[in-house]
Amino acid sequence: EVEIDLIELLLYYKSKWIIIVCAFLIGAIAAGIYTKCLIKPKYTATSTMYMVSASANSVVDISDLNIGSALSSDYIQIMQTRPIIEGVIEKLNLDYSYSQVLSMMNLSVVANTRIVKIRVTSTVPEEAMDIANELAEKTKDQIPELMDAPEPNIVERAVLPTTKSSPSLTKNVVIGAMLLTILVMGILTVLYLLDDTVKNGDDVEKYFGIIPLSVIPEGKIEDIQRGGSK
């Protein structure tokens, strides 16, 4: 049975603090370099649709509101179908497959509303904006035909994103630093547990149950003799 003395383990970590600090710094620097040099930044463009319209070219009544609220999730499923997405690919002449464009999309309903957010992420900001806007247009045109429902309205068209949405340099640096630090501390812990050498009288009593009668001090024989003669 292996017993771990937490105080001794913490003291062991303290004696290896230089290694632990170096691991933290190396992990942070490596993660920062990887993020800056090897990961392409991505940009997200967002368009917004309102999934309700007047049913007879008049003012919106309560039944229109109820229909829009109940069908918001259905609209999202329709927006992910091949006819709409492949129409976007054809219109924009994209060199992507259906599944690739689908993976770039993030559709969501704003809580307790009939508003649907269309978010498209790409390494090219113009491309993200164009896909988000064209997807909204295709949805507006095809929803009435596919679902026999009122035509949704485009509330806000996507604009050109100027700041990247990912990756987060700060987040990756912190994660890299913590991961390497944890790994090094795990290795140090294993080395600590595997070290069964006897270093002092307390270890003799701990491992063998024998109280030592005397302890030979460390140091050079000449220094010990000189100290004894004094």
KAJOBEL-V545725 format. One record per residue. N is the residue number from 1. SS is DSSP state (@ for helix, = for strand, . for the rest). PSI is psi in degrees with one decimal (* if undefined). BURIAL is + if it has 24 or more other ideal C-beta (glycine too) atoms within 12 Angstrom, else -. Layout:
n: <N;N>
ss: <SS;SS>
psi: <PSI;PSI>
burial: <BURIAL;BURIAL>
This chain:
n: <1;2;3;4;5;6;7;8;9;10;11;12;13;14;15;16;17;18;19;20;21;22;23;24;25;26;27;28;29;30;31;32;33;34;35;36;37;38;39;40;41;42;43;44;45;46;47;48;49;50;51;52;53;54;55;56;57;58;59;60;61;62;63;64;65;66;67;68;69;70;71;72;73;74;75;76;77;78;79;80;81;82;83;84;85;86;87;88;89;90;91;92;93;94;95;96;97;98;99;100;101;102;103;104;105;106;107;108;109;110;111;112;113;114;115;116;117;118;119;120;121;122;123;124;125;126;127;128;129;130;131;132;133;134;135;136;137;138;139;140;141;142;143;144;145;146;147;148;149;150;151;152;153;154;155;156;157;158;159;160;161;162;163;164;165;166;167;168;169;170;171;172;173;174;175;176;177;178;179;180;181;182;183;184;185;186;187;188;189;190;191;192;193;194;195;196;197;198;199;200;201;202;203;204;205;206;207;208;209;210;211;212;213;214;215;216;217;218;219;220;221;222;223;224;225;226;227;228;229;230>
ss: <.;.;.;.;.;@;@;@;@;@;@;@;@;@;@;.;@;@;@;@;@;@;@;@;@;@;@;@;@;@;@;@;@;@;@;@;@;@;.;.;.;=;=;=;=;=;=;=;=;=;.;.;.;.;.;.;.;.;.;.;.;@;@;@;@;@;@;@;@;@;@;@;@;@;@;@;@;@;@;.;.;@;@;@;@;@;@;@;@;@;@;@;.;.;.;.;.;@;@;@;@;@;@;@;=;=;=;=;=;.;.;.;.;.;=;=;=;=;=;=;=;=;.;.;@;@;@;@;@;@;@;@;@;@;@;@;@;@;@;@;@;@;@;@;@;@;@;.;.;.;.;.;=;=;=;=;.;.;.;.;.;.;.;.;.;=;.;.;@;@;@;@;@;@;@;@;@;@;@;@;@;@;@;@;@;@;@;@;@;@;@;@;@;@;.;.;.;.;.;.;@;@;@;@;@;@;@;@;.;.;.;.;.;.;.;.;.;.;.;.;@;@;@;@;@;@;@;@;@;.>
psi: <127.9;124.3;134.7;119.6;108.1;-35.6;-44.2;-38.4;-41.7;-38.9;-35.0;-43.2;-40.6;-37.6;-19.5;25.6;-31.5;-42.7;-42.6;-44.0;-41.7;-39.3;-41.4;-46.9;-42.8;-42.6;-42.3;-45.3;-44.1;-43.4;-38.3;-43.8;-42.8;-42.7;-43.0;-40.7;-28.8;-14.5;123.3;132.5;146.3;150.0;142.7;127.1;143.9;128.1;156.5;136.2;146.6;113.8;58.7;147.4;162.4;131.8;-18.8;41.1;36.4;-163.6;153.7;126.6;-180.0;-32.8;-36.4;-41.5;-43.1;-39.8;-45.0;-39.5;-41.6;-29.0;5.5;-44.4;-34.4;-38.8;-43.5;-41.9;-39.5;-38.2;-16.8;6.7;161.1;-43.2;-40.9;-49.4;-41.3;-28.0;-39.2;-44.7;-43.9;-42.2;-42.2;-2.0;51.0;145.6;50.1;155.8;171.7;-46.5;-33.7;-44.2;-39.3;-39.0;-20.2;-13.9;147.6;107.3;135.9;151.9;128.7;132.3;132.9;27.4;178.3;25.0;129.7;129.0;129.0;108.3;129.6;130.4;131.8;160.4;-13.1;114.9;-39.4;-38.4;-41.9;-43.8;-46.5;-42.1;-42.1;-42.6;-41.8;-34.5;-39.5;-41.5;-46.0;-38.6;-44.4;-38.9;-36.0;-20.5;-48.2;-37.2;-41.9;-34.0;-5.7;46.5;166.0;148.7;126.7;161.9;142.2;112.3;-44.1;127.7;151.3;144.1;164.3;117.5;135.2;-14.4;145.0;147.4;-22.3;158.7;164.5;113.2;-45.3;-46.1;-45.0;-37.2;-45.1;-44.1;-44.0;-43.6;-44.4;-40.9;-46.4;-36.1;-44.7;-41.4;-46.5;-41.4;-33.6;-42.2;-42.3;-37.7;-42.7;-43.4;-37.0;-42.2;-30.6;-13.4;102.6;21.4;148.9;120.8;-25.0;-179.3;-33.0;-36.1;-35.8;-45.3;-37.4;-45.5;-34.0;-10.0;22.8;132.2;117.3;141.2;-32.0;163.3;130.3;120.3;154.7;152.7;176.2;146.0;-40.8;-40.8;-37.2;-43.4;-40.0;-38.3;-34.9;-37.1;-28.0;*>
burial: <-;-;-;-;-;-;-;-;-;-;-;+;+;-;-;-;-;-;-;+;-;-;+;+;-;-;+;+;-;-;+;+;-;-;+;-;-;-;-;-;+;+;+;+;+;+;+;+;+;+;+;+;+;-;-;-;-;-;-;-;-;-;-;+;-;-;+;+;+;-;+;+;-;+;+;+;-;+;+;+;+;-;-;+;+;+;+;+;+;-;-;+;-;+;-;-;-;-;-;-;+;+;-;+;+;+;+;-;+;-;-;-;-;+;+;+;+;+;+;+;+;+;-;+;+;-;+;+;+;+;+;+;+;+;+;+;+;+;+;+;-;+;+;-;-;+;+;-;+;+;+;+;+;+;-;-;-;+;-;-;+;-;-;-;-;-;+;-;-;-;-;+;+;-;-;+;+;-;-;+;+;-;-;+;+;-;-;+;-;-;-;+;-;-;-;-;-;-;-;-;-;-;-;-;-;-;-;-;-;-;-;-;-;-;-;-;-;-;-;-;-;-;-;-;-;-;-;-;-;->
